[in-house]
Amino acid sequence: MQLSDGNNTLVDTNLWHALDDSVDVTNLDAMGKLERIKSTLQNARVMPSLGGQTGAYFTKVTLNIPQKGQYFVIVNANFIDIGLVSYSSSYQPTPTFQVFSQLEDDSTPPLLHFQAITVQTATENEQVDLWLLVKAKQFPTPVSLSILDSKEFYQYQKFNNGISIAGVTAMLILSLLAVLIYTGTRKRVALTCAGYLGFHGVGWAAASGMLNDIFDFPFNSSYGGILLFPFAIACAAQFVSDLFECRTDHKKLFTFLKWLSVTSFILGAAMWFMPFTLAYLLSHLLAMFWIVLTIIIGVGMLKKRDFRAKYFLVGNVLYSMTLGYYIAAHSQYFGELAYSESAVIFALSLDCLCILLCLTEWFKLKQKEFTRNQYLSRIDSMTQLGNRFSLSECIQQIPDCYVIVYIDLDGLKSINDRSGHDEGDKLIVKTASLLQQTFYSLGDVFRSGGDEFVVVLKATSANSIKNVAENAFAQMSELSNELGKQWRDAGVSYGIATSLEAKEPSECISLADKRMYQHKAKSKHPHSHKTLNPDFAVLLALTWASL
Ligand SMILES: Nc1nc2c(ncn2[C@@H]2O[C@H](COP(=O)(O)OP(=O)(O)OP(=O)(O)O)[C@@H](O)[C@H]2O)c(=O)[nH]1
């Protein structure tokens, strides 16, 4: 092959020769082995393609390199268990050996996803004979060779390794964030999200050869990427189900995603026992199916105005585009497509970011629902006043000095009976509005029951309590008169108690309630002496307290 300035790629077609089973390639350091391989070249079977093959293969390539310097040969195979290269030239007759594979690539330039070997020429127009031997459990895709000069290679290496490391790190960090969210919230959606992102991150760390580089495993972990993928989809299907509340809101989709998740999980477990090429194919089919499914779900949810789907859709559209490019790059029908792994990892890490944003959208929605429910559970819808629950929360935080006014409407039943419940409602709403107008700057008003209200008035000091209570008396009389003007039978009965008379706010409310009943009894039976005048009672208590 004459190297030129353009694309220097040797496609896989008829490039490789099958190695005779009798040649033991495990002892790679033995030069003799390579010499034996050379002698088998004449009789060796030529492979139309390495795509889908298993075992050991070798090739001899002659390169005409115009410039003196350092060149790199990239072996475009994602999985290599054993790799051996030797090169020699008329100028350098003694062969130079290099060993490479995901298991052993310390002496070759670090290149994620693939393997690179160095060829050094000593003169211009040097003709180099390159002997290459590769062995893998499976070569799921064709194995081409790309020859780059040092400038091109370092640029490629920087881009390829940089994007892969950044992408995998981003996926793992996002997954960790989801785990932290889960530990704080105990929400299943955060856990399934962590699984979704985490399996993708670990899968690509394995597939790119990063795990082997970091941990020096005794086995080739790059096959693990494909084998972990169905587990990522098992988590992803559960995440989508949790994200869109499918259990309650989309029952059919819930059942479908549950089965998809179970099937993916079983497939993931079964793949460890199948030929790797089949596993590779199944993982890619699952990926394509998943992408189409996520886009359909995303569009469907957006149509239903579920805006959790916006990030979900953006991420998956991006991922699907690069996955299409990746699959095309590995099929060889479209020629050499550069950076397909980097493109997929980059898009997938953005997809993972979008997935985490979906999770935050889910929590935002839950927060809104919670706030709304909190509001609804504390507010009386007719009067917009706080209800009994809200009152009990209020008295838990009440300051030391306060006055409680307990109010019960008079005449509501007769207004209901005479003019209908709508009219009765108007009386309730009017009373609430007058109470609010009167006391809005002095305290809080609650509707504690059908026709009962409680006002909690804050006093700045023990000395000011009496003034606050007296003011409340005056206001209540005015309120009663005001209601009487609009509804013939309407008025209010009320009782007032202060913090000076009770140890606990609840005791103070009971006292005010008791006085309200005394007041009501008094107004219904003005001549009875069995009940104490409530105005008198509270003033008496105040006098006692101020002594
Ligand atoms: N219109 C209307 N009536 C209500 C509502 N809640 C409770 N009531 C009615 O209010 C009445 C309260 O009963 P009472 O307290 O005996 O009626 P009252 O006429 O105010 O008599 P006293 O309190 O004894 O002075 C009942 O008839 C309830 O049905 C409501 O939200 N709207």
The ligand as an SDF file (V2000), in Angstrom:
LIG
                    3D

 32 34  0  0  0  0  0  0  0  0999 V2000
  -75.2950   26.9440   54.0330 N   0  0  0  0  0  0  0  0  0  0  0  0
  -74.4590   26.2570   54.8120 C   0  0  0  0  0  0  0  0  0  0  0  0
  -74.8950   25.7720   55.9680 N   0  0  0  0  0  0  0  0  0  0  0  0
  -74.0280   25.0790   56.7520 C   0  0  0  0  0  0  0  0  0  0  0  0
  -72.6990   24.8820   56.3680 C   0  0  0  0  0  0  0  0  0  0  0  0
  -72.0620   24.1720   57.3430 N   0  0  0  0  0  0  0  0  0  0  0  0
  -72.9870   23.9350   58.3100 C   0  0  0  0  0  0  0  0  0  0  0  0
  -74.1940   24.5140   57.9580 N   0  0  0  0  0  0  0  0  0  0  0  0
  -75.4410   24.4940   58.6560 C   0  0  0  0  0  0  0  0  0  0  0  0
  -75.3110   25.3750   59.7420 O   0  0  0  0  0  0  0  0  0  0  0  0
  -76.2160   24.9600   60.7180 C   0  0  0  0  0  0  0  0  0  0  0  0
  -75.4850   25.0070   62.0220 C   0  0  0  0  0  0  0  0  0  0  0  0
  -76.3260   24.5490   62.9970 O   0  0  0  0  0  0  0  0  0  0  0  0
  -76.6780   25.4500   64.2520 P   0  0  0  0  0  0  0  0  0  0  0  0
  -75.3480   25.8660   64.8600 O   0  0  0  0  0  0  0  0  0  0  0  0
  -77.5960   24.6770   65.1010 O   0  0  0  0  0  0  0  0  0  0  0  0
  -77.4250   26.6330   63.5510 O   0  0  0  0  0  0  0  0  0  0  0  0
  -77.6950   28.1080   64.0060 P   0  0  0  0  0  0  0  0  0  0  0  0
  -78.8410   28.5410   63.2340 O   0  0  0  0  0  0  0  0  0  0  0  0
  -76.4470   28.9110   63.7600 O   0  0  0  0  0  0  0  0  0  0  0  0
  -78.0350   27.9990   65.5010 O   0  0  0  0  0  0  0  0  0  0  0  0
  -77.1700   28.2960   66.7780 P   0  0  0  0  0  0  0  0  0  0  0  0
  -75.7310   28.0300   66.5010 O   0  0  0  0  0  0  0  0  0  0  0  0
  -77.7100   27.3540   67.7930 O   0  0  0  0  0  0  0  0  0  0  0  0
  -77.3950   29.7020   67.0370 O   0  0  0  0  0  0  0  0  0  0  0  0
  -76.6750   23.5700   60.3250 C   0  0  0  0  0  0  0  0  0  0  0  0
  -78.0110   23.6340   59.8450 O   0  0  0  0  0  0  0  0  0  0  0  0
  -75.7550   23.1640   59.2210 C   0  0  0  0  0  0  0  0  0  0  0  0
  -76.4030   22.3490   58.2500 O   0  0  0  0  0  0  0  0  0  0  0  0
  -72.2690   25.4110   55.1350 C   0  0  0  0  0  0  0  0  0  0  0  0
  -71.1090   25.2680   54.7080 O   0  0  0  0  0  0  0  0  0  0  0  0
  -73.1950   26.0940   54.3930 N   0  0  0  0  0  0  0  0  0  0  0  0
  1  2  1  0
  2  3  2  0
  2 32  1  0
  3  4  1  0
  4  5  2  0
  4  8  1  0
  5  6  1  0
  5 30  1  0
  6  7  2  0
  7  8  1  0
  8  9  1  0
  9 10  1  0
  9 28  1  0
 10 11  1  0
 11 12  1  0
 11 26  1  0
 12 13  1  0
 13 14  1  0
 14 15  2  0
 14 16  1  0
 14 17  1  0
 17 18  1  0
 18 19  2  0
 18 20  1  0
 18 21  1  0
 21 22  1  0
 22 23  2  0
 22 24  1  0
 22 25  1  0
 26 27  1  0
 26 28  1  0
 28 29  1  0
 30 31  2  0
 30 32  1  0
M  END
$$$$
